[in-house]
Amino acid sequence: MSIISREKIRETILRTLGDVIPNADTQAINPDISFHDQFELDSIDFLRLMMNLEKETNVTIFDFDYPKLSTLKGCEHYLVERLVPMA
């Protein structure tokens, strides 16, 4: 996944989140509230989410960046910076 749209990034994040937490209502997600607070995502599930996002997007996510990816908005911002070419 080299060049990708913002919409595709959001779809990928939501699909990956649904894979990690099958009962998560990804349609009702608040983009500003942490995954932990919305879905009681524990640290192991969060790590699985990060690893799956790396695999899906072919973007290396460093562990020191994990706090930036704790929300849908944070994930989108992080991945857009790395995948969407500058206009």
TABEL-V257492 format. One record per residue. N is the residue number from 1. RES is the residue in three letters. NEAR is the number of other C-alpha atoms within 8 Angstrom. Layout:
N/RES/NEAR, N/RES/NEAR
//
This chain:
1/MET/7, 2/SER/6, 3/ILE/7, 4/ILE/9, 5/SER/7, 6/ARG/9, 7/GLU/6, 8/LYS/8, 9/ILE/12, 10/ARG/10, 11/GLU/8, 12/THR/10, 13/ILE/12, 14/LEU/9, 15/ARG/8, 16/THR/11, 17/LEU/12, 18/GLY/12, 19/ASP/7, 20/VAL/9, 21/ILE/10, 22/PRO/7, 23/ASN/5, 24/ALA/8, 25/ASP/7, 26/THR/8, 27/GLN/4, 28/ALA/5, 29/ILE/7, 30/ASN/6, 31/PRO/8, 32/ASP/8, 33/ILE/9, 34/SER/10, 35/PHE/11, 36/HIS/9, 37/ASP/8, 38/GLN/9, 39/PHE/8, 40/GLU/7, 41/LEU/11, 42/ASP/7, 43/SER/6, 44/ILE/6, 45/ASP/10, 46/PHE/9, 47/LEU/8, 48/ARG/9, 49/LEU/11, 50/MET/10, 51/MET/8, 52/ASN/9, 53/LEU/13, 54/GLU/11, 55/LYS/8, 56/GLU/8, 57/THR/8, 58/ASN/9, 59/VAL/9, 60/THR/5, 61/ILE/8, 62/PHE/6, 63/ASP/5, 64/PHE/5, 65/ASP/8, 66/TYR/10, 67/PRO/6, 68/LYS/9, 69/LEU/11, 70/SER/11, 71/THR/12, 72/LEU/15, 73/LYS/9, 74/GLY/11, 75/CYS/12, 76/GLU/12, 77/HIS/8, 78/TYR/10, 79/LEU/11, 80/VAL/10, 81/GLU/7, 82/ARG/7, 83/LEU/10, 84/VAL/11, 85/PRO/5, 86/MET/3, 87/ALA/2
//
